[in-house]
Amino acid sequence: MELTDTTLLPHDPSVPLLPAYDGPCVSAIIPALLDDPDGVPNWFPQAAATADQVVVLVLDGLGWDQFEARRSLAPCLAGMDGRPITTVAPTTTATALTSITTGSAPGDHGVMGYRLALGSDVLNVLRWTTARGDARHSIRPESVGLREPFCYQRPPIVVRAEFEHSGFSGAHLRGSRFVGYRTMSTLAIEVARLLRAGEPFVYAYYDGIDKVAHEYGLGEHYDAELIAIDWMVEYMCDVLPPGASLVVTADHGQVDVGDRVIKPHPEVLSMVQLQSGEARFRWLHAIPGAENELLDAATRHHGDVAWVVPRDEMIRDQWFGPKVCDVALQRLGDVALVAREDIAFDDPADSGPFDLIARHGSMTQAEVLVPLLAVQA
């Protein structure tokens, strides 16, 4: 389904909400601002249409539904011109940020998920590790992210200082001028400094609300983080030079899952040689010859809580864009467990320092819709 108008809300929860790749989608933001001779499309906030300078601020994990429910906590964001748009599939940071910076759909840029199957290895794209450990020397970032960012331009990017030499930065930010920050306040100061220096375009990324949601859920900690973000955005609005615009978007929304984590049924796992993807968009890679049996078993055991979808059907329905290149195709599993209910699918190889409470990855409205907001000084 393509989201073309906010009257489509709320979305029918019985079917997945698919990205609007030919319309209001995060993959269209950067091309509209840097590479569209006709200017921004009609669904884009007009506050950015005539700007002399533009800052794009990506707030990791701020979905439209979560924002709408908390407008009173974020008066600066709530006062901006804007609307919901769709992110990409799967609704996960590695895939969506690459689509934002490269202006391309996942099937074109090749970063098909957070845990990406590369032959017999599974690469954790954000940590750039495999089961053998650090993969920065064995897996080249440009072999994973296939497209150049920012329409081949080299704008300044304001991201956490510790991300400068990460594999994922090399995959989706390569060639850009890196400006590191340490805290929320220093992010705002760096953006202001770049605007005063006359930079026509600045990209900034903040990951705090996603971190808080993962560790604490969507309760009072999440609310407090959104309040702090709104203070930061208000400051950034105050320092915009005349004629400059701030554009705010996100990579995905969130679902509060808590401890509702399901282990795939033993019959399903008996036909699986490896798993990739994320807990709410789990790829099952079948033992050769068992693809059809795997689909049947997964549907039988998990169809009550998930959309159980074979790879070919996803490609036909353009979950990953109008085309899926050969390299991207090789990174997909045979069957996907795409959570429909507020649950996650367990994979012992997919672990971290704490249990995640809020999660994302699936194609529910809460995860797919994100804000596109703008204000001009």
N, C-alpha and C positions, 0 to 999 in steps of 0.2 A: 504494500500500500504506500502510495506517495502522499505525504502531508503537504497539501497546497493551501490550506486555510485553517485557521484556528477553530472553525466551526466543526471540524472533525473530532475535536476533543469532547468528551473522553473517548479514548480508543476502545474498540471491542476487545476485551482481554482474552477472548478465546482464540484469537489468531495473532501471530507475531506482527509487530509494527516494523515494517521494513524501511530502510533509509530512502530518502528522496534525493537520489544521486543527481537527477536532472533538475532539481529545484532547490528548496531551502535546506541545505545540508552543510555540515561543517567543512566538507571538502571543497566547497565553493567560496569560502570566505577569502582566503589569500588571493586566489586568481581574480576575484572581483575587485580587490583593492590594489593589486600590483600589475595585473596583466589584461584587464578587460578594456578594449578601446571604446566600448559603448557605455562605460561607467558601471556602477553597481546595479544589480538586478532590482526589479520592483519590490521584491520581498525583503530587501535589505533595509535596515533603518536609514532614513534619509539624513540623519545627523552625521553620517559618515560619507554621504555622497559628494559633498563639496568641500571636504576638509583639505587644508593645506598640509597638515601632518596627521598621521594616524598611529595610535598605539593599539595593538591587539593584545588584550590580556586574557589568557586562558586560565580559568579557575578549575583545577582538576576535581571532578566529582560533584559539581553543583548542577544537578538535574533541574529541569523546568518544574516538575511537580514539587520537588523539595523547596525550590525558590518560591513558588506560588503560595505554598502553605505557610511561608515565613516572611511574606512581604513586609509585615510590620516591624520585623527585626532588621531590615535592610532598606531604610528609606531612600538612601542615595541610589542604589541599584533599582529600586522600585520606581523611582522617578525618571528613569531613562526611557528613551524611545526603544521599542523592541517587541519581540515575539518569540515563540518557541520554534526551533528548527530541529531536524534530526541529526543524530550522529551516525556512525557507520556500524557495520557488523564485523566482528562482535563488538559489543559496547565496552571496550577495555582500553586502558591508557595507551599501551604500545601501538595498537592499531589506529586509534582515533587521533592521537597526536601526529602520527606519520601522515594521516590523511589531511589534517589541518595544515601542516607545514609544507607538504608537497602538492597540495591541491588535487589529489588523486584518490580514487577509490582503492580499497584494500586489494582487490584483484589485480590492480595495476602496480601498486607499490610493493606488494609481496609480504608485508608484515601482517600476517593473518591471525595473530593472537599474542597473548602474553607469554605462553609457553608454546614454542614453535617447533614443529617437527622438521628436522633437517637430516634426512636419511634415517639412520638408526638413533641419532641423538635428538634430545629435546632441549632447545635453548630457552632459558629464562631470559627474555629480551630485556627486561628492566635491570636485572642484575648482571646480565651477559655472562651467565654461567651454564654449564651442563653438569651432568652427574660427575664429571671428572674435575670440576672446579672452574676457575677463571678461564674464559674462552676468548679474551681480547686478542690473544696472539694466534689462535687457531681458527677463528671465524671472523673474517673481515666484515666490518659494519656495512660497507658498500655492497657486499654480496647478499646481505639480508634486506636492507632498504634499497629498492631498485631505482628510485626516482630522486632527482635533485630537489632540494627545498626552495621555497620562496621564489619560484619562477626564474631560477638561475641568478637571482640577485643576491647580494651579500649584506643584508641588514644587520644591525646590532640585535642580539638576542639576550634578554635579561633572565637568566635562570640560576638556580642554586649553584654556588661555586663548586661544590663537590661533584657536579654533573659534567664538568668540562671535558674530562677524559674518559667518560663512560662509553661503552660500546653502543648503547642506544643513542646517545647524543651523536655519535659518528654516523649512525644509520639514518636519523631523521633531521639533524641540524647541521650536517657537514657543510663546511665552506662559509658558514656565517661568522660574524664577528662576535665573539663570546664576551659577555659582561656578567661576571658572577656577582651574586648577592648572598648575604648570610641570614638575614632576618626579613620579616615583612616590611619593616621600616626602611631597610636599606634597598629593598626592591623598589619602593616608591621613589627614593632619592635618586637611584640610578636612572629610572625612567625620566624623572624631571631633568636630570643633568643632560641626558641625550637630547631631549626636546629643546633645551636651551642652546645646545650646540647646533641646532638646525636639522637634525636627522628627519627625513621625510616619513620614515616608517620604522617602528620599534615593535618587536615581539617580546612579550613577557609571559612567564609561566609561574603559577603558584600552586603548590600541591597540598597545602595545609588541610583543606576541608575533606579531601579524600582520605588522608591519613587519619584524621579524627573519626570519620565515619567508619573506617575499617576497624579501628581499635575500640571505639566507644558506642557505635551505633548512631541512630538518628535522633538522639535525645538532647539533653541539656548541653552536653559538650559540643555537639554539632551546632546548636543554636548559638552558643558563645563564639564559636569560630566564625560563623556567618556574620555576627555583629562586628567582630574584629576586622573581617574582610571589608565590610561596608565602610568602616573608618578609613581603611587604606584606600579604597576606591574614591571616597570623598576627598581625601588629600590629593590623589592623582588628578581628580577633576579640578581642584583648586589651582594646581600648578600648570594646567594646560595653557599654552600660549594662545592668543586669539586666533581663531580659525582652525585650531587643532581639534581632533576628535579622539575619544576613547571608545574602543569597541570591546565589549566583554562577551565571552562565550565560555563553553566548557566542553569536555571530551565525552562525558557520560553522566548519567544519574546514578541512583543507589536504591537498593532494596535491603530492608532490615531482615536478615536471615537468622541471626542468633545461632542457636545450636542445632538447627534443623538441617543437618548434614547427612546425606544418604550415601551409603556405599553401593555402587552398582552391583546388581544381583550376581551371584556366583556363576549362573549360566551365561550371563552376558560376558563376564570377565574371562570365562573359559575360551572365548572366541577372539579375545583382544590380545594383540602383541605389544601395544603401548598406547598410552593416553597422552593427549596434548590439550592445549587450550586452557580454559579456566573453569572454575567450579560451577558457574552458571551457563557455560557454553563449552561442554566437555566433548572433545573429539575422541572417538573410539576408532583406532586403527586395527582393522580386522586381520586375523591370520589369513594368509592367501587362500582363497576359495571359500571362505566363510562369510563373505559380505552379506549375502541375502539372509542367511540364518541369524547373523548378528542383528540385522535390522528387525527381524521378526521378534527375536528375544528381547531386544531393548524396548520395542513397542509394547510387548506384552507385560513386561515388568515395570516400565517407567512411564508409559504413555499417560498415566493418570496425573502426573505432576510435571511433565515436560513435553515439549514438541520434539518428537523423535524424527529426525530428518536426514535422509541420505544425501551425500555430497552432490550427486547429479541434480537432485531436485533443487538444492540451494543455488547451484550455478544457473539452472534454467530460470529460476525466479529472481535472479540478480541480487542475491543477498550481499554480494561483495562487489557489485558494480556491473556495468554492461558487458564487461569482458573479464576473464580470469586468465592471466598469462600462464605459460607452461610452468614457470618456476613457482608461482603462487599455487598452482594446482597441485604440485607435488607435495606441498606443505599441509594439505588438508587431510583429515581422516576420512574414513568411509561413512561413518554415521555420527551425527551430533546429537547429544542430549542438551537441549536448550530449555532451561528451567522456565516453566510457566507459573508455577507457584513460588512462594517465598522460601525456596530451599536451595541447597548447594549439593553438588556431587563430589564425593571424596576421591582423592587420588593421593596415596601415601607419598608420592614423589613431589607433590605440590604442597610445600609447607613453608612456614615462616616463623618469626620469633614469637608470635601470639596468634590466638584463634581470631579469625575475622568475624565481626558481627554484621556490619553492612557490607554488601557485595554488589557486583555488577557483572556484565558480560552478556546477559540475555537480551531479548528483543521485546520486553514489556515497555509500556509507556513510561513508567518511572525511570527506566534506564536509557531509553532511546531519545526522549525529548530533552533538549538543552536550551538554555537562553541564548539569544543573540540580541544584545543591548548596545546602545550607543548614545553618546552625548557629545555635543560640540561646544567649545568655549566661544 
